[in-house]
Amino acid sequence: MANVGAVISSIRNIMRQDRGISGDAQRLEQLGWMLFLKILDDKDQELEMIKDKYLSVVPYRFRWRNWAADAEGITGDELLKFIDSTDESNKGLFASLRDLKDPTHPKRAAIVKEVFDGSNNFMKSGYEMRKVINKLNEIDFNNSEDKHIFGNIYESILQELRDAGNKGEYYTPRAVTQLMTQLTDPKLGEKILDPAAGTGGFLTAAIDYVINHHSLDSDQKKFLKNSTFSGNEIVAGTRRLCLMNMFLHNIGEIDGETFISPNDALIADEGIRVDYVLANPPFGKKSSMTITNEEGEQEKQDLSYNRQDFWASTSNKQLNFLQHIRSLMKITGEAAVVLPDNVLFEGGAGETVRKELLKTTELHTILRLPTGIFYANGVKANVLFFDNKPASKEAWTKDVWIYDYRTNIHHTLKKGTMQLEDLRDFITLYNPSNRHKRSETFIDSNPDGRWRKFGYEEIFARDKTNLDIFWLKDKSLADLDNLPDPDDLALEILEDVEAALDGFRGIVGILNTNN
């Protein structure tokens, strides 16, 4: 068994020496397609032993075992030509796999083609590439322990990429994914979906939670592997990272039916109904599409989704996702969703959506997240927890409990990173064993209490049914109460300016004297 951590550390160091690779995003993409071929070939060899006449969809010369497995195999310029050649008479690996067709196994071939359509070979040194290949050969992906360890390392690499930010996307801190999974408490045999899956952070958190909290028999393992998880991710590169992440967590098959759809989740109701939705829809206020205008120039237009099952038609991306998420839930379904502040206070369609959400679901808890936990500064977001309910004349939401973990809380991505333990007080007060037995910490004798209940009638009476509710005093603003009188401040400023002018006049006088 390989020391997987040391292998990956060596690979990353080798890649840093190659002049063609710049940054972790390119290193991860480079590792991704190489890793894909290595894992696929390990799986092919395993299937060849147990299935008669099984044949890989990858052409013979491009199967990992035939060009990469031998430590003394092709290297240098010969290796680069093998990978990159576009010569019609001698196509390289990328050109061949991007044009892959296999009528016997079209779905499997389509997945291979998709991986190479969206990937690139960034390495410029065939010698450094050979070193990376030889290191990858130390990992046995048919060994469950090697695969598990690598899965954890891959997740940590994805975390680094999230922290650095990628193409304007906002990734969810691990403490938040763990919290949301723990409080929804997914059960065996129930289905979990993320309509904006990213690299699979919520889904892998749910996988770990289910495995750690249940003993699984063979049928349950099969259901967990093939029938529990699904989602959507429209960014091709991010989706590939997600599929690899899921496979490394032993979910799905790398050459089988894909369960992370590349389709825009908001386009239509596809009839999918699940027990749990865990999501952090992409930030950015408006949905848009790129079109080519009459002058042949590309421009963006706001995109509204006119769905009959939506409460309101809007171009606001988060409001659309919130409506879509509600449509995905079974009657007994539960959801935990990260949403920005504007969803809680925006008028128009926002007010309509909030009112319908309060009526048709039990919106029981809102967690106000601190700033500094996403890679972009100043992002203000919340976690909404709500349960779907059957049709009723009466509103299902009776009370909304709000925990303010934002006011006077300070976290950053580098120092003071938010951990699950930082949310222990909220978890205790949430009382997951019995949500209907909760106690407020905000009372007259404790005005600094972070946990407070607001009744349905009280919220409904607020302007625009505003759910952006806060009550704690921001200590950073406390000094404003002790500022001097404005007239005194103005006098001090005037005195400082006059003193500076006197000094300037003195300098001018010296200069004149010297002249």
C-alpha positions as CSV (number, residue, x, y, z in Angstrom):
1,M,0.0,0.0,0.0
2,A,1.4,3.4,-1.0
3,N,1.9,6.4,1.3
4,V,-0.8,8.2,-0.6
5,G,-0.3,11.6,1.1
6,A,3.4,11.5,0.3
7,V,2.7,10.5,-3.3
8,I,0.3,13.5,-3.9
9,S,2.7,15.9,-2.2
10,S,5.5,14.7,-4.5
11,I,3.2,15.1,-7.6
12,R,2.3,18.7,-6.6
13,N,6.0,19.6,-6.1
14,I,6.9,18.1,-9.5
15,M,4.1,20.1,-11.2
16,R,5.4,23.3,-9.6
17,Q,8.7,22.7,-11.5
18,D,6.9,22.6,-14.9
19,R,6.8,26.0,-16.7
20,G,3.5,25.2,-18.3
21,I,1.4,25.0,-15.1
22,S,0.3,28.1,-13.3
23,G,-1.7,27.8,-10.1
24,D,-3.6,25.1,-8.3
25,A,-6.6,25.2,-10.7
26,Q,-4.3,24.1,-13.6
27,R,-2.5,21.6,-11.4
28,L,-5.9,20.0,-10.4
29,E,-7.1,19.9,-14.0
30,Q,-3.8,18.2,-15.1
31,L,-4.1,15.7,-12.3
32,G,-7.7,15.2,-13.1
33,W,-7.4,13.7,-16.6
34,M,-4.4,11.7,-15.7
35,L,-6.1,10.4,-12.6
36,F,-9.2,9.6,-14.7
37,L,-7.2,7.4,-17.1
38,K,-5.4,5.7,-14.3
39,I,-8.5,4.9,-12.3
40,L,-10.5,3.8,-15.5
41,D,-7.7,1.4,-16.5
42,D,-7.5,-0.1,-13.0
43,K,-11.3,-0.6,-13.1
44,D,-11.1,-2.0,-16.7
45,Q,-8.5,-4.6,-15.6
46,E,-10.7,-5.6,-12.7
47,L,-13.7,-6.0,-14.9
48,E,-11.7,-8.0,-17.5
49,M,-11.1,-10.6,-14.8
50,I,-14.8,-11.1,-13.9
51,K,-16.6,-10.4,-17.2
52,D,-16.3,-12.4,-20.3
53,K,-15.3,-10.5,-23.4
54,Y,-15.2,-7.2,-21.5
55,L,-13.4,-4.6,-23.6
56,S,-12.5,-1.1,-22.6
57,V,-13.8,1.8,-24.6
58,V,-10.4,3.4,-24.5
59,P,-8.4,2.5,-27.7
60,Y,-5.6,0.0,-27.0
61,R,-2.6,2.3,-27.4
62,F,-4.1,4.9,-25.0
63,R,-5.0,2.6,-22.1
64,W,-2.9,3.6,-19.1
65,R,-1.2,0.1,-18.9
66,N,0.1,0.4,-22.4
67,W,1.8,3.7,-22.3
68,A,2.1,4.9,-18.7
69,A,2.4,1.9,-16.4
70,D,6.0,1.1,-17.3
71,A,8.3,3.4,-15.3
72,E,10.8,3.2,-18.2
73,G,8.2,4.0,-20.8
74,I,8.1,6.9,-23.2
75,T,9.2,10.3,-21.9
76,G,10.5,13.7,-23.0
77,D,9.4,15.1,-26.4
78,E,8.2,11.6,-27.4
79,L,5.7,11.6,-24.5
80,L,4.5,15.2,-25.3
81,K,3.9,14.2,-28.9
82,F,2.0,11.1,-27.8
83,I,-0.3,13.3,-25.7
84,D,-0.6,16.4,-27.8
85,S,-0.3,15.4,-31.5
86,T,-3.1,16.6,-33.8
87,D,-1.6,15.0,-36.9
88,E,-4.4,13.2,-38.7
89,S,-2.1,10.3,-39.6
90,N,-0.9,9.9,-36.0
91,K,-3.4,11.5,-33.6
92,G,-2.3,11.9,-30.0
93,L,-4.2,10.9,-26.8
94,F,-6.2,14.1,-26.5
95,A,-7.2,14.4,-30.2
96,S,-8.3,10.7,-30.2
97,L,-10.3,10.7,-27.0
98,R,-12.0,13.9,-27.8
99,D,-13.4,12.2,-30.9
100,L,-14.1,8.9,-29.2
101,K,-17.1,6.8,-30.4
102,D,-18.1,3.3,-29.2
103,P,-21.5,2.1,-30.5
104,T,-21.4,-0.9,-28.1
105,H,-21.0,1.3,-25.0
106,P,-22.1,4.8,-26.1
107,K,-22.6,6.2,-22.5
108,R,-19.2,5.1,-21.3
109,A,-17.6,6.5,-24.4
110,A,-19.5,9.8,-23.9
111,I,-18.1,10.2,-20.4
112,V,-14.5,9.7,-21.6
113,K,-15.1,12.1,-24.5
114,E,-16.6,14.7,-22.1
115,V,-13.5,14.5,-19.8
116,F,-11.1,15.2,-22.6
117,D,-13.3,17.8,-24.3
118,G,-13.0,20.0,-21.3
119,S,-9.4,19.2,-20.2
120,N,-6.0,20.4,-21.2
121,N,-2.4,19.2,-21.0
122,F,-0.6,22.1,-19.4
123,M,2.7,20.4,-18.9
124,K,5.6,21.5,-21.2
125,S,8.2,19.0,-20.0
126,G,7.7,15.4,-20.9
127,Y,10.3,14.4,-18.4
128,E,8.4,16.1,-15.5
129,M,5.2,14.5,-16.8
130,R,6.9,11.0,-16.7
131,K,7.8,11.7,-13.0
132,V,4.1,12.5,-12.3
133,I,2.9,9.4,-14.1
134,N,5.4,7.1,-12.2
135,K,4.2,8.6,-8.9
136,L,0.5,8.0,-9.8
137,N,1.4,4.4,-10.5
138,E,2.2,3.9,-6.8
139,I,-1.5,4.2,-6.0
140,D,-3.7,1.2,-6.4
141,F,-7.3,2.4,-7.0
142,N,-8.6,-1.1,-6.6
143,N,-7.3,-1.1,-3.1
144,S,-10.1,0.3,-0.9
145,E,-7.8,1.9,1.6
146,D,-5.7,3.6,-1.0
147,K,-8.8,4.9,-2.7
148,H,-10.3,6.2,0.6
149,I,-7.1,8.0,1.6
150,F,-6.8,9.6,-1.9
151,G,-10.5,10.6,-1.7
152,N,-9.8,12.6,1.5
153,I,-6.7,14.2,0.0
154,Y,-8.6,15.1,-3.2
155,E,-11.3,16.7,-1.1
156,S,-8.7,18.8,0.7
157,I,-7.2,19.9,-2.6
158,L,-10.7,21.0,-3.7
159,Q,-11.0,22.9,-0.5
160,E,-7.8,24.8,-1.3
161,L,-9.3,25.6,-4.7
162,R,-12.5,26.8,-3.2
163,D,-10.7,29.0,-0.7
164,A,-8.8,30.6,-3.7
165,G,-12.0,31.1,-5.6
166,N,-12.7,29.8,-9.0
167,K,-14.4,31.8,-11.8
168,G,-16.5,33.8,-9.5
169,E,-18.1,30.9,-7.8
170,Y,-18.7,30.8,-4.0
171,Y,-17.9,27.5,-2.4
172,T,-19.3,26.4,1.0
173,P,-17.0,26.2,4.0
174,R,-16.7,22.6,5.2
175,A,-18.0,23.6,8.7
176,V,-21.2,24.8,7.0
177,T,-21.7,21.6,4.9
178,Q,-21.1,19.5,8.0
179,L,-23.5,21.5,10.1
180,M,-26.3,21.4,7.5
181,T,-25.9,17.7,7.0
182,Q,-25.8,16.9,10.7
183,L,-29.0,18.9,11.4
184,T,-31.0,17.4,8.5
185,D,-29.8,14.0,9.7
186,P,-30.2,12.0,6.4
187,K,-31.4,8.4,6.9
188,L,-30.5,5.2,5.0
189,G,-32.7,4.5,2.0
190,E,-33.6,8.2,1.5
191,K,-32.6,10.4,-1.5
192,I,-30.4,13.5,-1.3
193,L,-30.0,16.1,-4.0
194,D,-28.0,19.3,-4.6
195,P,-29.2,21.3,-7.6
196,A,-26.0,23.4,-7.7
197,A,-23.5,20.7,-6.8
198,G,-20.2,22.5,-7.5
199,T,-17.4,20.0,-6.7
200,G,-19.7,17.9,-4.5
201,G,-19.1,19.4,-1.0
202,F,-22.6,18.8,0.3
203,L,-23.0,15.4,-1.3
204,T,-19.7,14.1,0.1
205,A,-20.5,15.5,3.5
206,A,-23.8,13.6,3.4
207,I,-21.9,10.4,2.3
208,D,-19.6,10.6,5.2
209,Y,-22.4,11.3,7.6
210,V,-24.5,8.3,6.5
211,I,-21.6,6.0,6.6
212,N,-20.4,7.2,10.0
213,H,-23.9,6.9,11.6
214,H,-25.1,3.6,10.1
215,S,-24.0,0.0,9.7
216,L,-24.8,-0.9,6.1
217,D,-25.6,-4.3,4.7
218,S,-24.9,-5.2,1.1
219,D,-28.3,-4.0,-0.3
220,Q,-27.9,-0.7,1.6
221,K,-24.4,-0.2,0.3
222,K,-25.7,-0.8,-3.2
223,F,-28.5,1.8,-2.7
224,L,-26.1,4.3,-1.2
225,K,-23.7,3.8,-4.2
226,N,-26.2,4.0,-7.0
227,S,-29.5,5.5,-5.9
228,T,-29.0,7.9,-3.0
229,F,-27.3,11.0,-4.5
230,S,-28.0,13.2,-7.5
231,G,-27.6,16.8,-8.5
232,N,-26.9,19.4,-11.3
233,E,-23.7,21.3,-12.2
234,I,-23.7,23.3,-15.4
235,V,-20.0,24.4,-15.3
236,A,-18.2,21.5,-17.2
237,G,-14.9,21.7,-15.4
238,T,-16.5,21.9,-12.0
239,R,-18.8,19.0,-12.8
240,R,-15.8,16.8,-13.8
241,L,-14.2,17.5,-10.4
242,C,-17.5,16.6,-8.7
243,L,-17.9,13.3,-10.6
244,M,-14.3,12.3,-9.7
245,N,-14.9,13.4,-6.0
246,M,-18.0,11.2,-5.8
247,F,-16.3,8.2,-7.4
248,L,-13.4,8.5,-5.0
249,H,-16.0,8.4,-2.2
250,N,-17.3,5.1,-3.8
251,I,-20.4,6.7,-5.2
252,G,-21.4,5.8,-8.8
253,E,-19.1,4.4,-11.5
254,I,-16.6,6.4,-13.4
255,D,-17.6,4.6,-16.6
256,G,-21.3,4.2,-15.7
257,E,-24.5,6.2,-15.6
258,T,-23.8,9.8,-14.5
259,F,-26.0,11.1,-11.8
260,I,-24.7,14.7,-11.8
261,S,-26.6,16.3,-14.6
262,P,-25.0,19.0,-16.8
263,N,-28.4,20.6,-17.3
264,D,-29.6,23.9,-15.9
265,A,-31.6,22.8,-12.9
266,L,-34.0,25.8,-13.2
267,I,-35.2,25.2,-16.7
268,A,-38.0,22.8,-15.9
269,D,-39.5,20.5,-13.3
270,E,-38.2,17.1,-14.3
271,G,-40.4,15.4,-11.8
272,I,-37.6,14.4,-9.4
273,R,-38.7,14.3,-5.7
274,V,-36.2,13.7,-2.9
275,D,-36.1,13.4,0.9
276,Y,-33.4,16.0,1.4
277,V,-32.1,19.0,-0.5
278,L,-28.7,20.5,0.6
279,A,-27.5,23.4,-1.4
280,N,-25.6,26.6,-1.8
281,P,-26.9,28.1,-5.1
282,P,-24.4,30.2,-7.0
283,F,-24.2,33.8,-5.7
284,G,-24.9,36.7,-8.1
285,K,-28.2,38.4,-8.0
286,K,-29.4,37.8,-11.6
287,S,-29.7,34.8,-13.9
288,S,-28.5,35.7,-17.4
289,M,-27.8,34.2,-20.8
290,T,-25.2,35.2,-23.5
291,I,-26.6,35.9,-26.9
292,T,-25.2,37.2,-30.2
293,N,-26.8,40.5,-31.2
294,E,-27.4,41.9,-34.8
295,E,-23.9,43.4,-34.9
296,G,-22.4,40.0,-34.2
297,E,-21.3,41.0,-30.7
298,Q,-22.0,38.9,-27.6
299,E,-24.0,40.4,-24.8
300,K,-25.8,39.2,-21.7
301,Q,-29.5,39.4,-21.1
302,D,-31.4,38.9,-17.9
303,L,-33.0,35.5,-17.8
304,S,-36.4,34.8,-16.2
305,Y,-37.7,31.3,-15.8
306,N,-41.4,31.2,-16.6
307,R,-42.4,28.0,-14.7
308,Q,-46.0,27.3,-13.8
309,D,-44.9,25.8,-10.5
310,F,-43.0,28.9,-9.4
311,W,-44.8,31.4,-7.1
312,A,-43.2,34.4,-8.9
313,S,-41.4,35.0,-12.2
314,T,-38.0,36.8,-11.7
315,S,-34.5,37.0,-12.9
316,N,-33.2,36.8,-9.4
317,K,-31.1,33.6,-9.3
318,Q,-31.4,32.8,-5.6
319,L,-35.2,33.4,-5.6
320,N,-35.5,31.0,-8.5
321,F,-33.4,28.4,-6.8
322,L,-35.4,28.7,-3.6
323,Q,-38.6,28.1,-5.6
324,H,-37.0,25.2,-7.5
325,I,-35.7,23.6,-4.3
326,R,-39.2,23.6,-2.8
327,S,-40.5,21.9,-5.9
328,L,-37.9,19.1,-5.6
329,M,-39.0,18.1,-2.1
330,K,-41.3,15.2,-1.2
331,I,-44.2,16.1,1.0
332,T,-42.1,15.0,3.9
333,G,-38.9,16.5,2.4
334,E,-36.4,18.6,4.3
335,A,-34.1,21.3,3.0
336,A,-31.1,23.3,4.3
337,V,-30.0,26.1,1.9
338,V,-27.4,28.8,2.0
339,L,-28.9,32.1,0.7
340,P,-27.7,35.7,0.6
341,D,-29.4,38.5,2.7
342,N,-31.3,39.9,-0.3
343,V,-33.5,36.9,-0.4
344,L,-34.7,37.8,3.1
345,F,-35.6,41.4,2.5
346,E,-36.0,42.1,-1.3
347,G,-39.4,43.4,-2.3
348,G,-41.6,42.4,-5.3
349,A,-41.0,38.8,-6.2
350,G,-38.9,38.4,-3.0
351,E,-41.9,39.3,-0.9
352,T,-44.1,36.9,-2.8
353,V,-41.7,34.0,-2.4
354,R,-41.2,34.6,1.3
355,K,-44.9,34.7,2.0
356,E,-45.5,31.5,0.0
357,L,-42.6,29.8,1.7
358,L,-43.9,30.6,5.1
359,K,-47.4,29.3,4.2
360,T,-46.5,26.1,2.3
361,T,-43.5,24.9,4.3
362,E,-42.4,25.1,7.9
363,L,-39.6,27.6,7.8
364,H,-38.4,26.8,11.3
365,T,-34.8,28.1,11.5
366,I,-32.5,30.8,10.1
367,L,-28.8,30.9,10.9
368,R,-27.1,34.2,10.2
369,L,-23.6,33.4,9.0
370,P,-20.6,35.6,9.6
371,T,-18.7,37.5,7.0
372,G,-15.2,36.3,6.2
373,I,-16.0,32.7,5.6
374,F,-16.3,32.9,1.8
375,Y,-13.4,33.8,-0.4
376,A,-15.0,37.2,-1.4
377,N,-15.0,39.8,1.3
378,G,-18.2,41.0,2.8
379,V,-20.5,38.2,1.6
380,K,-23.5,38.1,3.9
381,A,-25.4,34.8,3.8
382,N,-27.7,32.7,5.9
383,V,-28.8,29.1,6.2
384,L,-32.5,28.5,5.9
385,F,-33.9,25.2,7.3
386,F,-37.4,24.3,6.2
387,D,-39.7,21.2,5.8
388,N,-42.2,20.7,3.1
389,K,-45.8,20.1,4.0
390,P,-49.1,19.1,2.3
391,A,-51.6,21.6,1.0
392,S,-53.3,23.5,3.8
393,K,-55.5,26.5,4.3
394,E,-53.4,27.5,7.4
395,A,-49.8,28.6,7.2
396,W,-47.5,25.8,8.2
397,T,-44.9,28.1,9.7
398,K,-45.8,29.0,13.3
399,D,-42.5,30.3,14.6
400,V,-39.1,31.2,13.0
401,W,-36.1,30.8,15.2
402,I,-33.1,32.9,14.3
403,Y,-29.6,32.5,15.5
404,D,-27.3,35.4,15.0
405,Y,-23.8,34.1,14.4
406,R,-22.7,37.2,12.5
407,T,-22.8,40.3,14.9
408,N,-19.5,40.7,16.7
409,I,-18.2,37.4,15.2
410,H,-14.9,37.5,13.3
411,H,-13.5,34.7,11.0
412,T,-11.2,34.8,8.0
413,L,-10.0,32.2,5.5
414,K,-6.5,32.1,6.8
415,K,-6.7,32.9,10.5
416,G,-9.6,32.1,12.7
417,T,-11.2,29.8,10.1
418,M,-14.7,28.8,11.1
419,Q,-14.9,25.2,12.5
420,L,-17.9,23.1,13.3
421,E,-17.0,23.4,17.0
422,D,-17.6,27.2,16.7
423,L,-21.3,26.4,15.9
424,R,-21.7,24.0,18.9
425,D,-23.9,26.5,20.8
426,F,-26.2,26.8,17.8
427,I,-26.4,23.0,17.4
428,T,-27.3,22.7,21.1
429,L,-30.0,25.4,20.9
430,Y,-31.4,24.0,17.6
431,N,-32.1,20.9,19.6
432,P,-32.1,18.4,16.7
433,S,-33.6,15.6,18.8
434,N,-36.8,17.6,19.3
435,R,-37.1,20.9,17.5
436,H,-40.4,21.7,19.2
437,K,-38.7,22.0,22.6
438,R,-36.5,25.1,22.3
439,S,-35.7,28.0,24.7
440,E,-34.7,31.5,23.7
441,T,-31.5,32.9,25.0
442,F,-32.6,36.5,24.2
443,I,-34.6,37.8,27.2
444,D,-34.9,41.1,29.0
445,S,-32.2,40.1,31.4
446,N,-29.9,38.9,28.5
447,P,-30.2,41.3,25.6
448,D,-27.0,39.8,24.1
449,G,-28.7,36.4,23.6
450,R,-28.2,35.2,20.0
451,W,-31.2,32.8,19.8
452,R,-34.6,34.4,19.4
453,K,-38.1,33.3,18.3
454,F,-40.4,35.3,16.0
455,G,-44.0,34.3,15.5
456,Y,-45.7,34.0,12.1
457,E,-48.1,37.0,12.6
458,E,-45.2,39.2,13.8
459,I,-43.2,38.4,10.7
460,F,-46.1,38.7,8.3
461,A,-46.8,42.1,9.7
462,R,-43.3,43.3,8.9
463,D,-42.8,45.5,5.9
464,K,-42.4,43.2,2.8
465,T,-42.5,40.2,5.2
466,N,-38.8,41.1,5.9
467,L,-36.9,38.1,7.4
468,D,-33.6,40.0,7.6
469,I,-34.0,40.4,11.4
470,F,-31.2,41.3,13.8
471,W,-31.2,42.8,17.3
472,L,-27.7,42.6,18.7
473,K,-25.7,45.7,19.1
474,D,-22.6,45.8,16.9
475,K,-19.6,46.6,19.2
476,S,-17.6,48.0,16.3
477,L,-20.2,50.8,16.2
478,A,-20.2,51.4,20.0
479,D,-17.4,54.0,19.8
480,L,-19.6,56.2,17.7
481,D,-21.7,56.9,20.8
482,N,-18.6,58.4,22.5
483,L,-17.5,60.7,19.7
484,P,-17.0,64.4,20.5
485,D,-19.6,67.0,19.5
486,P,-19.5,67.7,15.8
487,D,-18.6,71.4,16.4
488,D,-15.7,70.4,18.6
489,L,-14.5,68.0,15.9
490,A,-14.7,70.7,13.3
491,L,-12.7,73.1,15.5
492,E,-9.9,70.5,16.0
493,I,-9.8,69.8,12.2
494,L,-9.5,73.6,11.6
495,E,-6.7,74.0,14.1
496,D,-4.8,71.1,12.5
497,V,-5.2,72.6,9.0
498,E,-4.0,76.0,10.3
499,A,-1.0,74.5,11.9
500,A,-0.1,72.7,8.7
501,L,-0.4,76.0,6.7
502,D,1.9,77.8,9.2
503,G,4.5,75.1,8.7
504,F,4.1,75.4,4.9
505,R,4.5,79.2,5.1
506,G,7.7,78.7,7.1
507,I,9.2,76.4,4.5
508,V,8.3,78.9,1.7
509,G,10.0,81.7,3.7
510,I,13.2,79.7,4.0
511,L,13.2,78.9,0.3
512,N,12.7,82.6,-0.5
513,T,15.5,83.6,1.8
514,N,17.9,81.1,0.2
515,N,16.9,82.4,-3.3
